[in-house]
């Protein structure tokens, strides 16, 4: 049986056996449960506990009405709940006082699931924006993902701080270079070589890493070096710089490719072509970040706090290329608000959140509270 499903069942069984366990689960929400039936049951338990606190019978047992009323209340939201499933939940709970640990399992699963869901959404939007040469949609969903990570960090009781993923983490294959991307890059390089003042239009905000084709990026690096040294840029100096950096010798680019790049007409606007290249870079960077975060969220071995930190770290390069894209388009920098500013960090609150997810053993060991006969564990099946 799946460990997360087992944890959800054990938690609900613990509350059916001992409604007082709800007091130790104030940090858990119905949305943290994976199964709709479990969300409905936990919502019903919260509602009934708020409306009328369950009172134990004279002999100390939990009243049967606690179970039946919970099933009836949850049945308003989902179908198929029966008394036999209540027995299943109770049988799945080894120790009712371990409810906070079971709840922590549920919350861990919810965090992984939420991060994965938003990473998939960002990946899909990046694919759509790449086809439409737009960046606004992918940046909007990247901001949503960043905000979700901050909310999840607070929910978990951790500080939303970027943490580098392990070097042995899952590898994300590079995105293939589309024909339109390659064509824009070739036109841009031809313009930069044939128009003396063109490099100044893009040098401040366009980087070699923005090129989808690695060879094109290295050629742009060579042109940037000439511009930085104040040397003229033309077909002769460009080929010389490419050759002296060893790009022809190591196969980064071939002589035929250089002839195709520098032998063209070189007509057009470097600023406009550079904007097309950096737009593609924004979308490509977002897609790569989404794929990396998806791979991290799919792994169940990463603790929630580290998952959140690693996802924030993966989103870092997207912020950098977004800033340069805004510079290229002369857009004002938006007033950004960090998810958890240092001035508002509350270490004591994080400690309390962590402690609340751990069971507090009683000073004197005692047995789990009995329940009414109708809600006792189901007898073992006869062989």
C-alpha positions in Angstrom: 0.0 0.0 0.0 1.2 3.5 -0.8 2.8 5.1 2.3 0.9 8.4 1.8 -2.4 6.7 1.6 -1.6 4.7 4.7 -0.6 7.9 6.5 -3.9 9.7 5.6 -5.9 6.7 6.8 -3.9 6.4 10.0 -4.4 10.1 10.8 -8.2 9.9 10.2 -8.4 6.7 12.2 -6.5 8.4 15.1 -9.1 11.2 15.2 -12.0 8.8 15.1 -10.5 7.0 18.0 -9.6 10.1 19.9 -11.2 13.4 18.8 -8.9 15.3 21.1 -6.1 14.7 18.6 -7.6 17.5 16.5 -6.1 20.0 19.0 -2.6 18.8 17.9 -3.5 19.1 14.2 -4.4 22.8 13.9 -1.7 23.3 11.3 -3.1 20.8 8.9 -5.8 21.7 6.4 -8.3 19.5 4.5 -6.6 20.6 1.2 -3.4 18.8 2.4 -5.1 15.4 1.9 -4.8 13.7 -1.5 -8.1 11.7 -1.6 -11.3 13.7 -1.9 -13.0 11.4 0.6 -10.3 12.1 3.1 -10.5 15.8 2.6 -14.3 15.6 3.2 -13.8 13.5 6.4 -11.3 15.8 7.9 -13.5 18.8 7.0 -16.4 17.1 8.7 -14.3 16.3 11.8 -13.3 20.0 12.1 -16.9 21.2 11.6 -18.4 18.8 14.2 -15.7 19.5 16.7 -16.3 23.3 16.3 -20.1 23.0 16.5 -20.3 20.5 19.4 -17.3 19.2 21.2 -17.5 15.3 21.4 -18.2 14.3 25.0 -17.0 10.9 26.2 -19.4 8.4 27.7 -19.4 7.7 31.4 -17.2 4.7 30.8 -14.6 6.8 28.9 -15.5 5.6 25.4 -15.9 7.9 22.4 -19.6 8.1 21.6 -20.8 6.2 18.5 -22.4 9.4 17.3 -19.0 10.9 16.7 -18.3 8.3 14.0 -21.8 8.3 12.5 -22.1 12.1 12.4 -18.7 12.4 10.8 -19.7 10.0 8.0 -23.0 11.8 7.5 -21.4 15.2 7.4 -18.7 14.0 4.9 -21.3 12.3 2.8 -22.7 15.6 1.8 -19.6 16.3 -0.2 -18.6 12.8 -1.5 -20.4 9.6 -2.1 -19.5 6.0 -1.1 -18.6 6.6 2.5 -19.9 3.8 4.8 -19.4 2.4 8.3 -17.1 -0.2 6.9 -14.6 2.5 5.7 -14.7 3.9 9.2 -13.5 0.5 10.4 -10.8 0.5 7.8 -9.5 3.9 9.0 -9.5 2.8 12.6 -7.7 -0.4 11.8 -5.1 1.6 9.9 -4.1 3.5 13.1 -1.6 1.7 15.3 -1.3 4.5 17.9 -3.8 7.4 18.1 -1.3 9.7 20.0 1.0 9.5 16.9 -1.5 11.6 15.0 1.0 14.6 14.6 3.5 12.3 12.9 0.8 10.9 10.6 -0.2 14.5 9.9 3.4 15.4 9.0 3.4 12.6 6.4 0.2 14.1 4.9 1.7 17.5 4.8 4.9 16.3 3.2 2.9 14.6 0.5 0.8 17.8 0.0 4.0 19.9 -0.4 5.5 17.6 -3.0 2.2 17.4 -4.8 1.7 21.2 -4.9 5.2 21.9 -6.1 4.8 19.3 -8.8 1.4 20.7 -9.9 2.7 24.2 -10.3 5.9 23.1 -12.1 3.8 21.2 -14.6 1.7 24.3 -15.1 4.8 26.5 -15.7 6.2 23.9 -18.1 2.9 23.9 -20.2 2.7 27.7 -20.3 6.4 27.9 -21.4 5.6 25.5 -24.3 2.7 27.7 -25.3 4.6 31.0 -25.0 7.5 29.5 -27.0 5.1 29.0 -29.9 3.6 32.5 -29.6 6.9 34.3 -28.9 5.4 35.7 -25.7 7.0 35.9 -22.2 4.3 37.5 -20.1 2.4 34.3 -19.4 5.5 32.3 -18.4 6.7 35.1 -16.1 3.3 35.4 -14.5 3.2 31.7 -13.7 6.8 31.8 -12.4 5.8 34.5 -10.0 2.8 32.3 -8.9 5.2 29.4 -8.3 7.5 31.6 -6.3 4.6 32.8 -4.1 3.4 29.2 -3.6 6.9 28.1 -2.5 6.9 30.9 0.1 3.5 29.9 1.4 4.5 26.3 1.6 7.6 27.2 3.5 5.6 29.1 6.1 3.1 26.2 6.3 6.0 23.8 6.9 7.7 26.1 9.4 10.8 26.8 7.4 12.4 29.9 5.9 12.1 30.2 2.1 15.8 30.4 1.3 17.4 29.2 -1.9 19.4 26.0 -1.5 21.5 24.5 -4.3 20.3 21.1 -5.4 22.7 18.2 -5.1 25.2 17.7 -7.8 23.9 14.2 -8.3 20.4 15.4 -8.9 18.2 14.4 -11.8 19.6 15.7 -15.1 17.3 17.8 -17.3 18.0 17.4 -21.1 18.4 20.7 -23.0 15.6 22.0 -25.0 15.9 21.4 -28.8 16.8 24.5 -30.9 13.8 25.5 -33.0 14.3 26.6 -36.7 12.9 30.1 -36.0 15.2 30.5 -33.0 18.3 29.5 -35.0 17.3 31.8 -37.9 16.9 34.8 -35.6 20.3 34.1 -34.1 22.0 33.8 -37.5 20.4 37.1 -38.7 21.5 38.8 -35.5 25.1 37.7 -35.8 25.2 38.8 -39.4 23.9 42.2 -38.5 26.4 42.6 -35.7 29.3 41.8 -38.1 28.1 44.0 -40.9 26.8 47.1 -39.0 29.6 48.8 -37.0 27.3 50.4 -34.4 25.0 47.4 -34.0 26.9 45.8 -31.1 26.3 48.8 -28.8 22.5 48.3 -29.1 22.5 44.8 -27.4 25.8 44.5 -25.6 24.5 45.7 -22.2 21.7 43.2 -21.9 22.3 40.2 -24.3 24.5 37.4 -23.1 26.0 34.4 -24.9 23.9 32.1 -22.7 20.7 33.6 -24.3 21.5 31.9 -27.6 19.8 28.5 -28.0 22.6 27.3 -30.3 25.8 27.0 -28.2 27.9 27.7 -31.3 26.0 30.9 -31.9 26.5 31.9 -28.3 30.3 31.4 -28.5 30.5 33.5 -31.7 28.5 36.3 -29.9 31.0 36.0 -27.1 33.8 36.7 -29.6 32.1 39.7 -31.0 31.5 41.0 -27.4 35.2 40.6 -26.6 36.1 42.7 -29.7 33.6 45.4 -28.6 34.8 45.3 -25.0 38.4 45.9 -26.2 37.3 48.7 -28.5 38.4 46.9 -31.6 36.5 47.1 -34.9 34.1 44.3 -35.7 34.0 43.0 -39.3 34.2 39.7 -41.0 38.0 39.5 -40.8 38.3 40.4 -37.1 35.4 38.2 -36.2 36.9 35.1 -37.9 40.3 35.9 -36.3 38.8 36.1 -32.8 36.8 32.8 -33.4 40.0 31.1 -34.6 42.3 32.3 -31.8 39.8 31.1 -29.2 40.0 27.6 -30.6 36.3 27.4 -31.6 37.2 26.0 -35.1 39.7 23.5 -33.7 37.4 22.0 -31.1 34.4 21.8 -33.4 32.3 24.3 -31.7 31.5 25.8 -35.1 32.7 25.0 -38.6 34.2 27.2 -41.3 31.0 26.6 -43.4 28.8 27.9 -40.6 31.0 30.9 -40.2 30.8 31.7 -43.9 27.0 31.4 -43.7 26.9 33.7 -40.7 29.2 36.4 -41.9 28.5 36.2 -45.6 24.9 37.2 -45.4 23.5 40.7 -46.1 23.5 41.7 -42.5 20.4 43.9 -42.9 17.9 44.5 -40.1 17.7 45.9 -36.6 20.0 44.4 -34.0 17.9 45.6 -31.2 14.7 43.9 -32.5 16.6 40.7 -33.3 18.3 40.7 -29.9 14.9 41.1 -28.3 13.6 38.0 -30.1 16.7 36.1 -28.9 16.3 37.1 -25.2 12.5 36.4 -25.4 13.3 32.9 -26.4 15.9 32.8 -23.6 13.3 33.8 -21.0 10.9 31.1 -22.1 13.6 28.4 -22.5 15.0 29.2 -19.0 11.5 29.0 -17.5 10.9 25.6 -19.2 14.3 24.3 -17.9 13.5 25.5 -14.4 10.1 23.9 -14.5 11.5 20.6 -15.7 14.2 20.6 -12.9 11.6 21.5 -10.2 9.3 18.7 -11.5 12.1 16.2 -11.3 12.9 17.3 -7.7 9.2 17.2 -6.6 8.7 13.7 -8.1 11.5 12.4 -5.8 10.1 11.3 -2.5 13.5 11.3 -0.7 13.8 15.1 -0.5 12.5 16.7 2.7 9.9 19.5 2.2 12.1 22.3 3.5 15.0 21.3 1.1 12.6 20.8 -1.8 11.3 24.3 -1.4 14.8 25.8 -1.1 16.1 23.9 -4.1 13.1 25.0 -6.2 13.7 28.6 -5.3 17.4 28.2 -6.2 16.4 26.7 -9.6 14.2 29.7 -10.3 17.2 32.1 -9.7 18.5 32.2 -13.4 15.0 33.1 -14.6 15.0 36.2 -12.4 18.4 37.2 -13.9 17.3 36.8 -17.6 13.9 38.5 -16.8 15.8 41.5 -15.5 17.8 41.8 -18.7 14.7 41.4 -20.8 13.1 44.3 -19.0 16.2 46.4 -19.5 16.1 45.6 -23.3 12.5 46.7 -23.5 13.0 49.7 -21.1 10.4 48.4 -18.7 10.5 49.6 -15.1 11.5 47.0 -12.5 8.4 45.9 -10.6 8.3 46.4 -6.9 8.9 42.9 -5.7 8.1 41.7 -2.2 10.0 38.7 -0.9 8.0 35.8 0.4 9.5 36.1 3.9 11.6 39.3 4.4 14.5 39.0 6.8 13.0 41.7 9.0 9.8 39.6 9.4 11.3 36.2 10.0 10.0 34.5 13.1 12.3 31.7 14.2 10.1 30.9 17.2 7.1 30.4 15.0 9.1 28.0 12.9 10.2 26.1 16.0 6.6 25.9 17.2 5.4 24.6 13.8 8.1 21.9 13.8 7.2 20.9 17.4 3.5 20.7 16.7 4.2 18.0 14.1 5.8 15.7 16.7 3.7 13.7 19.2 4.0 14.8 22.8 4.1 11.5 24.9 2.2 11.7 28.1 4.1 11.6 31.4 2.3 8.4 32.4 1.8 5.8 29.6 -1.9 5.1 29.0 -3.8 3.1 26.6 -5.6 4.6 23.7 -9.2 5.6 24.5 -11.7 3.0 23.7 -14.5 3.6 21.3 -18.0 2.2 21.2 -18.4 -1.4 20.2 -19.8 -0.6 16.8 -16.5 1.2 15.9 -14.1 -1.4 17.2 -11.4 -2.7 14.8 -12.7 -5.1 12.2 -11.9 -8.7 13.2 -9.3 -10.5 11.2 -10.6 -12.4 8.3 -10.8 -16.1 8.8 -8.4 -18.1 6.6 
